[in-house]
Amino acid sequence: MARAYCRPPYLIIGPRWLFPAVVIGLLIPTVITHRVGKHRINRILGFAVTGLVTVGMIVSVILLIAALPAHRESPTELLLSAASLWTTNILVFALWYWRLDAGGPHGRDSRLGHPDGAFLFPQMMMPPEIKVEAGQHTWSPNFMDYLFLAFNTSTAFSPTDVPVLARWGKVLMMLQSIISLTVLALLAARAVNIL
């Protein structure tokens, strides 16, 4: 949401306050439904918020691409916009992975351990006796694990230590890598005045 306030005016559709207001308007009932234990509604609202932020990020990338040939942005604006989009890309896809993997956070929390999922985390491959020794016997991924996965995907453009098992995970990782590569390639090309 902070991205909406740090972007130049030509990278914004509508009033500057509109996107953050809609996201906050969806976040409030999301938090409330989580607090009162309405997990099904919370899951739907969570997907709506994450989907909206994803669409906003993709629109921002498209607007940045469209604005580059006109050279309307200063180098500082370009760097800030690209850094903001790259960071948003990591956070958005971390949210998607966290929300979708193994039934989402509530689904994972309602089970002991993490026996199945779209991602094969290193802890899932540890023998049971090693897990106990390492204090990982009840391990289940939390948001930080998915943030780490998303960060690695945006920097290496591929999975690193967490193989992807599900097709939807592969598609999301490809999309995340394409967005990250596009933002970084455009930034580099503009920096050396290719565009």
Summary of the structure (lengths in Angstrom):
residues: 195
radius of gyration: 18.9
end to end distance: 28.3
largest distance: 61.0
contacts: 553
relative contact order: 0.12
helix: 73%
strand: 1%
